[in-house]
Amino acid sequence: MFEFGIGILGFLVILFLSAAIRILREYERGVVFMLGRFWKIKGPGLILLIPVVQQMVRVDMRTIVLDVPTQDVISRDNVSVKVNAVVYMRVVDPQRAIIQVENFLNATSQLAQTTLRAVLGKHELDEMLAERERLNLDIQQVLDIQTDAWGIKVSNVEIKHVDIDESMVRAIARQAEAERERRAKVIHAEGELQASEKLLQAAQMLAQQPEAMQLRYMQTLAHIAGDKTSTIVFPLPVDLAAALNRGFSQPDTTMRNNAA
């Protein structure tokens, strides 16, 4: 009988120790309640609790990667897109994370979904595609402010995919092609303008030095002579043509004067 009593006592001691001893890892904290009221934060390491009187809730302090499901977003220019994102968050205050909200993971996930739709709905499609870094920062700041009361720190938000309807993809492709054609025409027009300015400068310089025009003619003849062609166009200077014209007109005038 005595041995049976010792056995029962030993069993109760083991049961008590198993209920009283807790071991928390380095990244874990324990929110301890005494008779239903918050007592203190414990951990990491070996934790001793009073069975029945004290209860503990484990809280993981590591960064949590929260996947935001795909959301249907209407942009400011009335384009329907499907957007999903990922949120990086961690618990910085275990007491508020357990006491202030029932399930901080579910609450943060729902808040991230509504914030994603609200923030992206204020921007046009081009901004969603070209300015993701700014949009990520805007969403992160809004989430961080709203989850601060829960003891949650949102460190980063990344938009993963922006899916567009196939009809919109074709429209965007046509718009991009039109934009490339516009830029090509502008570049061509700017090249023509620069070429005309250079030609004007060259004409002004040649007008100041007529001898330079003669040298240019000689260079042109040398270039033509080097080509394998059967026709050679000989450029005649305008001033030389005017001098010959005056020379031919003077004898006619002299003959008319003599006849008179």
C-alpha positions as CSV (number, residue, x, y, z in Angstrom):
1,M,0.0,0.0,0.0
2,F,2.8,2.3,0.9
3,E,4.5,1.7,-2.4
4,F,1.3,2.4,-4.2
5,G,1.0,5.7,-2.5
6,I,4.6,6.6,-3.4
7,G,3.8,5.7,-7.0
8,I,0.8,8.0,-7.1
9,L,2.8,10.8,-5.5
10,G,5.6,10.4,-8.0
11,F,3.0,10.4,-10.9
12,L,1.5,13.7,-9.5
13,V,5.0,15.2,-9.2
14,I,5.8,14.3,-12.9
15,L,2.4,15.7,-13.9
16,F,3.0,18.9,-12.0
17,L,6.5,19.4,-13.5
18,S,5.2,18.7,-17.0
19,A,2.5,21.3,-16.6
20,A,4.9,23.8,-14.9
21,I,8.0,23.6,-17.1
22,R,8.1,25.4,-20.5
23,I,11.1,25.8,-22.7
24,L,11.0,28.8,-25.2
25,R,13.3,29.0,-28.1
26,E,15.4,32.1,-28.8
27,Y,12.8,33.5,-31.2
28,E,9.9,32.8,-29.0
29,R,8.3,34.8,-26.2
30,G,5.6,33.7,-23.7
31,V,2.7,36.0,-22.8
32,V,1.8,34.8,-19.2
33,F,-1.7,35.3,-17.7
34,M,-2.4,34.8,-14.0
35,L,-6.0,34.0,-13.2
36,G,-7.0,35.4,-16.5
37,R,-5.1,38.7,-16.1
38,F,-2.0,39.7,-18.0
39,W,1.1,39.1,-15.8
40,K,4.3,39.4,-17.7
41,I,6.3,38.5,-20.8
42,K,8.8,35.6,-20.3
43,G,11.4,34.0,-22.4
44,P,13.5,32.7,-24.0
45,G,14.8,29.7,-22.1
46,L,13.3,27.7,-19.2
47,I,10.0,29.0,-17.9
48,L,8.2,27.8,-14.7
49,L,4.5,28.2,-14.4
50,I,2.0,27.5,-11.6
51,P,-0.4,25.0,-13.1
52,V,-4.1,26.0,-13.3
53,V,-3.2,29.5,-11.9
54,Q,-1.0,30.6,-14.8
55,Q,-1.4,30.1,-18.5
56,M,1.0,31.0,-21.3
57,V,0.6,31.8,-25.0
58,R,3.6,31.4,-27.3
59,V,4.4,34.2,-29.7
60,D,6.9,33.8,-32.6
61,M,9.1,36.9,-33.0
62,R,10.5,36.1,-36.4
63,T,9.7,37.8,-39.6
64,I,6.5,36.3,-41.1
65,V,6.0,36.2,-44.9
66,L,2.3,36.8,-45.5
67,D,0.9,36.1,-48.9
68,V,-1.9,38.4,-50.0
69,P,-4.4,36.6,-52.2
70,T,-5.1,38.0,-55.7
71,Q,-7.3,41.0,-55.6
72,D,-9.5,42.6,-58.3
73,V,-8.5,46.3,-58.6
74,I,-10.2,49.0,-60.6
75,S,-7.5,51.6,-61.5
76,R,-8.2,55.3,-61.6
77,D,-8.5,55.2,-65.4
78,N,-11.1,52.4,-65.1
79,V,-8.9,49.4,-66.0
80,S,-9.6,46.1,-64.3
81,V,-6.5,44.3,-63.1
82,K,-5.7,41.4,-60.8
83,V,-3.0,42.1,-58.3
84,N,-1.3,40.0,-55.6
85,A,1.4,40.9,-53.1
86,V,3.5,39.6,-50.3
87,V,3.8,41.3,-46.8
88,Y,6.9,41.0,-44.5
89,M,5.9,41.5,-40.9
90,R,6.9,40.6,-37.4
91,V,5.6,40.9,-33.8
92,V,7.4,43.7,-31.8
93,D,5.1,43.7,-28.8
94,P,3.8,40.2,-27.8
95,Q,1.4,41.7,-25.2
96,R,-0.6,43.8,-27.7
97,A,-0.4,41.1,-30.4
98,I,-2.3,38.7,-28.1
99,I,-4.5,41.1,-26.2
100,Q,-5.5,43.8,-28.7
101,V,-6.5,41.4,-31.5
102,E,-8.0,37.9,-31.7
103,N,-5.8,36.6,-34.5
104,F,-3.1,39.1,-35.6
105,L,-2.2,37.0,-38.7
106,N,-5.7,36.9,-40.0
107,A,-6.3,40.5,-39.1
108,T,-3.2,41.7,-40.9
109,S,-4.0,39.6,-44.0
110,Q,-7.5,41.1,-44.3
111,L,-6.2,44.6,-43.7
112,A,-3.5,44.0,-46.4
113,Q,-6.1,43.0,-48.9
114,T,-8.3,46.1,-48.4
115,T,-5.3,48.4,-48.3
116,L,-4.0,46.9,-51.5
117,R,-7.3,47.6,-53.3
118,A,-7.6,51.1,-51.8
119,V,-4.1,52.3,-52.6
120,L,-3.8,50.9,-56.1
121,G,-7.3,52.2,-57.0
122,K,-6.0,55.7,-56.7
123,H,-3.4,55.2,-59.4
124,E,-3.6,54.7,-63.2
125,L,-2.5,51.5,-64.9
126,D,0.8,53.0,-66.2
127,E,1.8,53.9,-62.6
128,M,1.1,50.3,-61.4
129,L,3.4,49.0,-64.1
130,A,6.2,51.6,-63.9
131,E,6.2,52.8,-60.3
132,R,6.0,49.7,-58.2
133,E,8.6,50.8,-55.7
134,R,6.6,53.9,-54.8
135,L,3.4,51.9,-54.6
136,N,5.1,49.3,-52.4
137,L,6.2,52.0,-50.0
138,D,2.7,53.6,-49.9
139,I,1.1,50.3,-49.0
140,Q,3.8,49.5,-46.4
141,Q,3.3,52.9,-44.7
142,V,-0.4,52.6,-44.5
143,L,-0.3,49.0,-43.1
144,D,2.5,49.9,-40.6
145,I,0.4,52.7,-39.2
146,Q,-2.8,50.7,-38.8
147,T,-1.1,47.6,-37.3
148,D,1.0,49.5,-34.8
149,A,-1.9,49.2,-32.3
150,W,-1.6,45.4,-32.5
151,G,2.2,45.4,-31.8
152,I,2.9,44.5,-35.4
153,K,5.7,46.0,-37.6
154,V,5.2,45.8,-41.3
155,S,8.8,46.1,-42.7
156,N,8.1,45.6,-46.4
157,V,5.4,45.0,-49.0
158,E,6.1,43.7,-52.6
159,I,3.6,43.6,-55.4
160,K,4.3,40.3,-57.2
161,H,2.0,40.3,-60.3
162,V,-0.2,42.7,-62.1
163,D,-2.3,40.7,-64.5
164,I,-4.2,42.5,-67.3
165,D,-6.9,41.3,-69.6
166,E,-5.8,40.1,-73.1
167,S,-7.7,42.9,-74.8
168,M,-5.9,45.5,-72.7
169,V,-2.5,43.8,-73.5
170,R,-3.2,44.3,-77.2
171,A,-4.3,47.9,-76.6
172,I,-1.1,48.6,-74.6
173,A,1.0,47.1,-77.4
174,R,-0.6,49.3,-80.0
175,Q,0.0,52.3,-77.8
176,A,3.6,51.4,-77.3
177,E,4.0,51.0,-81.1
178,A,2.5,54.4,-81.7
179,E,4.8,55.9,-79.1
180,R,7.8,54.4,-80.8
181,E,6.7,55.8,-84.2
182,R,6.2,59.2,-82.7
183,R,9.7,59.2,-81.2
184,A,11.2,58.1,-84.5
185,K,9.5,60.9,-86.3
186,V,10.6,63.4,-83.7
187,I,14.2,62.2,-83.9
188,H,14.1,62.3,-87.7
189,A,12.8,65.9,-87.6
190,E,15.4,67.0,-85.1
191,G,18.1,65.4,-87.4
192,E,16.8,67.4,-90.4
193,L,16.8,70.6,-88.3
194,Q,20.4,70.1,-87.2
195,A,21.5,69.2,-90.7
196,S,19.8,72.4,-92.1
197,E,21.5,74.5,-89.4
198,K,24.9,73.0,-90.3
199,L,24.3,73.5,-94.1
200,L,23.4,77.2,-93.4
201,Q,26.6,77.6,-91.4
202,A,28.6,76.0,-94.2
203,A,27.0,78.3,-96.8
204,Q,27.8,81.4,-94.8
205,M,31.4,80.4,-94.4
206,L,31.8,79.6,-98.1
207,A,30.2,82.9,-98.9
208,Q,32.8,84.7,-96.9
209,Q,35.6,82.9,-98.7
210,P,34.9,82.3,-102.4
211,E,38.2,80.4,-102.9
212,A,36.8,77.7,-100.5
213,M,34.0,77.1,-103.0
214,Q,36.5,76.5,-105.8
215,L,38.4,74.0,-103.6
216,R,35.2,72.2,-102.9
217,Y,34.5,71.9,-106.6
218,M,37.9,70.4,-107.2
219,Q,37.3,67.9,-104.4
220,T,34.0,66.9,-105.9
221,L,35.6,66.4,-109.4
222,A,38.3,64.2,-107.8
223,H,35.7,62.1,-106.1
224,I,33.6,61.7,-109.3
225,A,36.7,60.8,-111.3
226,G,37.5,58.0,-108.9
227,D,34.1,56.3,-109.4
228,K,33.3,53.9,-112.2
229,T,30.8,55.9,-114.1
230,S,30.3,56.9,-117.7
231,T,28.8,60.3,-117.0
232,I,30.5,63.1,-115.2
233,V,28.6,66.2,-114.3
234,F,30.9,69.2,-114.2
235,P,29.8,71.9,-111.8
236,L,30.0,75.4,-113.1
237,P,30.4,78.2,-110.5
238,V,27.6,80.7,-110.6
239,D,30.0,83.7,-110.6
240,L,31.9,82.2,-113.6
241,A,28.6,81.8,-115.5
242,A,27.6,85.4,-114.7
243,A,31.0,86.6,-116.0
244,L,30.7,84.6,-119.3
245,N,27.2,86.0,-119.7
246,R,28.4,89.5,-119.3
247,G,31.3,88.8,-121.8
248,F,28.9,87.5,-124.5
249,S,26.5,90.4,-124.0
250,Q,29.1,93.1,-124.4
251,P,30.0,92.4,-128.1
252,D,26.3,92.5,-129.0
253,T,26.0,95.9,-127.5
254,T,29.1,97.1,-129.3
255,M,27.8,95.9,-132.7
256,R,24.5,97.7,-132.2
257,N,26.2,100.9,-131.3
258,N,28.4,100.7,-134.4
259,A,25.4,100.0,-136.6
260,A,23.7,103.0,-135.2
